[in-house]
Amino acid sequence: MQIESARKPLVPAGIQVLLRDLVHERTGIYFDADRLDVFLDKLEPLAIERNCFSMLDFYYLLKFEEHGIEDWARVMDALSVQETYFWREMGQIRFLVDSVIPDWFKRNSNPLRIWTAASASGEEPYSIQIALTEAGWDKHPIQIVATDGSPAAIIKAREALYREKSFRCFPPELKEKYFIPAVGGSQLRPEIAKRVNFHRANLLATDQISDFARSPVIFCRNVFIYFSPHAIRQTLAAFASRMPSSGLLFVGASESLLKLTADFELVDTGQAFVYKRI
């Protein structure tokens, strides 16, 4: 314990704010003043790993990107919130399956692409694929792409191995149908897992999300609760500039965009709320 304590980097006055603002600028993730200690606790192990004498040294490493890709990947892993589960906020997915998909294929012969923009450990895009399969849409040209800023989350999502807490809202009969018991949890059947393509993307990096944002359907749920209003506006503007007219954006039930954008209008579907690209 004494050795670890001696290795702890110095924390100069004001460094928490400097680091917070840099991370916010690059990722959109924002920590209020009363959570700066939590923020610093998450980053301190990364500074130790990089042999930084001070958190100011770590700030400069990030700012000037001496090893930018690797260091920022570790930051995203450290700050990423992986709290999700299957069948979360299913009203929106039911509306997608029962209304959006049928309407799309009445009007189009083109494939439909669905983008889940903050997919964490994969339960959301896999829930969408399972729901599509259950409804008989699995033979139609529907592409699901999923992204997250955390490399560790992408690895976990591709592994598709889940512990019991991920199934707390998932019907047992569907778990038995679509998952195989495995060491460490339950393994999603390969025929479902292979239908979702995972990629790493930072929502504030326009070059990384430009193509994904052209999707007619975007799920970006329960990520804006960690963003500042400025970062939300920036992300929504990037979506809106690329989404087709009348494209649909699904956000979390606790996330309101009404005062943050004029590019989307709120629609009550009867099953859930969704934002439509104007």
N, C-alpha and C positions, 0 to 999 in steps of 0.2 A: 504494500500500500504506500509506503514512503517513497519507493522508486517511482510509482505512478504519479504521486503528488508532485515530485520534483520535476517530472516531465511536463507537467501542465503548463501551457504557454501563458505568458503574461497577458493581462487584459487592460490595455491602456484606456483611459477615460474617453468615452465617445465611440469606441470601436464597435460596440453593439449596433449603434445606429448606422454607422458607415457600412457595416456588413449587411445589415437588414436592407438598407436602401439599394445596395448593389444586387443582392439576391432578388429583390422585388423588381428591379429594372430588367433583369435577365429572365426571370421565371414567372413573374406575376404574383408569386406567393408573398403574403404580407403578414408581418407580426406586429400587433399593437404594442405600445410601450410596456404594458403590464405583462407581456409574454416574451420580452427580450431575453430574460434569463433562460427560458426554455429553448429559445432559438439558439443561444450561445452553447447550451449544453449539447445540442444536436450537432453543432459544427466543430466543437472542441476536439473530439476524437479524430476528425479528419486533419486538423492542424497538427496533432501529435503524430499521426501517421506520416505527415510530410516533414516532420522534424522542424516545425516552426518554433522559434524561440518566443514569438509573440503572435497574438491574433492579428496584429497589424501586418506581420509578414504573410499570414494566410490571406488577408485581404488583398495584398498586392499580387499574390499568386493568382487569385481569382480574377482580379481586375485586368491584369496584363496577360493572363492566359499563357503562362509559361508552359504549362501542361494542360491547356484549356479543356480539351475533350474529356480527359480522365478526371480532372478535378471537379468539373461541373457535373459529370455523371455521378460522382460520389455525393455531391451536394444534393442532387435530385433524389438519390436513394435515401439520404439522411432525412430529408424533409417530406418525402412522399408519405401520404396517409393511405394505408392499404385496407381500410375498414369498409368492406363491402360483402355482399352475399348474393346468392342466387334468388331470383324472383323478387328483387327489390323494386318497389314502386311499379308493380306490374300493370297498373291501369294504362300507363303509356305504352308498354309493349303490347298489350291487348289491342289498343287502338291501332298501333302499327300493323299488327297481324290481321285484325278484322276489317280495317277500313283503308289504311294507306296502301297496303300491298294489293288488294283487289282493284282499287281504283287505278293504281299505277299500270297494272297489266291490262286493264280495259283500254287504256289510252296509249300504251307504249309496247313496242316489241323489244326495246332496248333493255339491257340489264339494269337493275336497280342497285346502286351502291349505298350501303349504310355505314357511316363512320361513327365509331364510339371513340370520342376524343380524349377521354381520360379513363382508360380501361382498367387501371390498377392491376389486380391479379387475375383478371379475365372473367369474373363471374357475370358481368353485364353482357358482353358480346356473346358469351356462350348461352346465357339465358335467352337472348334474342334468337340464336340459331336453334335451340331446342324448341322454342315456341313456334318458330317457322316450320320445323319438322313435324311437330305435333299437329299443326294445322294443314299439313299437306303441301306446303310451299317449297319444300326442300329440292324439288326437281326443277324449279324455275330459276332463271338466271339472276340470282341475288348474290351480291358480293358483300361480305362483312369485313371491313378493315378496322383494326383497333390500334390505338396508339397510347403511349404514356411517356412521360418525361424520365421515368426511373428505369434504368437498365435492369435492375434487380426485379422490378415488377414484370417486365416483359419476359424475362427468363422464367419466372414463376408461372405466368399465364400460359406460356408455351408448354410447360411441363404438364399443366392441367391436372394436377394432383391436389386434392382439397381435403381439409380437415372438417370435422363435424360442424363447426360454427358457421361454415359457409352454406349449410343446408337448413338453417333455422326457419326459413320460410318456404322451403322447397318441398313439394308433395313427395312423400315417401315412395309412391308408386313410380314417379318419374326418376327418382334417384336410382331405384332398382333397374329401371329400363335403360338409363343412359350412362350409368357409372359402374365400374368394376372394382370390387374390393382390392386394395393394394397395400403394400407396406407403407405406413405413414399417412394413410387416408383412403380416399376414393378417387379412382382414375377415370376421367372422362373418356368415353369410347372414342377411338381414333377417327371413326367416320364422322363424328360431330366436330372434334377438335380441329381436323384438317380444313374445315370450312371457314375458319376464321384466320385471317392473316394479321400478324402483330408486327408493329414497327415502333421504333423509338422516335418521339417527336415532342419538342417543347412548344407549347401553345403560343408563346410569345415570339417564336422564331418563324417569321413569315415564310422563309424559304423552305422550312421543314413541313409546314402544314398546307402550303399553297394548293397542292393537288388534292389532298384529302378534303379540303373545304369546298371543293366543287361537288361534293356529294349532295343529292337531293334530300337526304335524311341524315341529320347529325344528332347524336346523343352526347351531351356534355353535362353530365349530371353530377352534382355534389362536388364540383371542383371550384366553382366561383365563390363558395363560402370561404375559401382560403385566399382569394384574390382581393386586391383593393378595387374600389370603383374605377379608378383609372385603368387598371389592368383588364378589368372586365370589358370596359368600353373598347379598349385596344383589340381584344380578342374578338368581340362581336363585330367590329368593323372589318377585321380580316375575314371572318366568316361571310358577312353580308356582301363583301366585294366579289366573292367567288361563287356563292351558292346560287343555284337557278332560282328564278322568280317562283314564289309559292313553295320553295323548299321549307322543310320543317326542322325546327330546332327543339330538342327536348332537354330541359334542364331539371334540376332537382326540385322537389315540391316546396322546399323552403327558400328557393332562389327566385327572386322577382327581378325582372329586367325592365320594368315599366318606366323607371326614371333614368335608365341608362342607355337607351337606344331608341331611335326612330325608324330603324330599318326592319324591325320585326313587330308584328302585332300579336297580342295574346288571344288565343282561341280556346274556348271551352268546348271540348269534344263530347262532353257527357260522361266520358270515362276518365279523362285527365285533362290537364292544361298543356298546351303546346304553343310555341311561338312560330308564326308563319312569316317567311321572308316576303316583304312588301314589294 
